[in-house]
Amino acid sequence: MAATAPTIKMGTRRSALALRQTELVIAALQSAHPHVTFEVHAMATAGDRDKSTPLPEMGKGLWTSELEAKLVARDVDVIVHSLKDMPTTLPEGCVLRCVPAREDPRDVVIFSKAREEAGRYKKLKDLPEGAVVGTSSVRRAAQLKRRYPGLVFRDVRGNIETRLRKCDEEGFDAIILAAAGLLRLDLGARIAQYLDSNTEGGGLLHAVGQGGLGLEVREDDEQMKELLKAIEDTPTMTACFAERSVMRTLEGGCSVPIGVETAWVEEEEAGEKKKKLQLRAVVVSLDGSQAVEGEKTQEVTSLEQAEAMGKELAQELAGRGAQQILDEINKGRDSGAAVKVGA
């Protein structure tokens, strides 16, 4: 960095969670670069402004494209994204440069206060047939319909605080949210159950990149790339690149029910312990009746290898029927049929 004190303009959404995530990034960067000044440039994106249209109907880039326009125009120097909101293909001249350490990537169950106070329900499997579960994610709804066919799923939009209020006041028995946002906003006390592939009664694989933050910069901005190295977490970034490669290969987005799960595991080979990346993925039909899932575990030492691993797993899934599921979903979308959570 130059001897003069530079000012870095941080682009982000205007929601409480986005601002909190940006604060966390700035705090980490400030610790590594105490001479640098950081300015927050927040804006409401299309996804923030439209509170009524179901997310699957809004297309890709609803949380990111307007911020990226500011990045390309040099109005900001870096964008702090929730990584799960970032399309896997970025605008020309933009790159995903840094993924810091990840918060818990799992989805969680929040019971309405009425259900909490009744004290009868501790897990999703405890809910009676016909109970109403809120989620705006077709990925969550599709996987959960497969495991819990007696539940009713209803769309719920808004920021975290809004969705918690709707859960308590608008007839929901429970809602499904990402653990990361609740934990970052100190709302973890509302979490009743964490969901993953090993959940009793039926698992749930999380969204690509969930729990991670993606720092996007201009491809030619070597100064910003160097500055961000200080907070890069290589295991997280590697795992997230593998996850994003699965989605990119399957051409999925927020309107496609693709779930993933990654973990670093130790395996012994020829008497030597090696750390390997374990990658799971699933593609589920909207009604939960069909699913294709798979898993790969291998040694990964670069982002290129991570992307190749994700691509290989995605191609395996596609060959075993995942492509047919996705083609049916896309056919419905092309015909004008809405992709609905409660479908």
Disulfide bonds with the S-S distance in Angstrom:
none
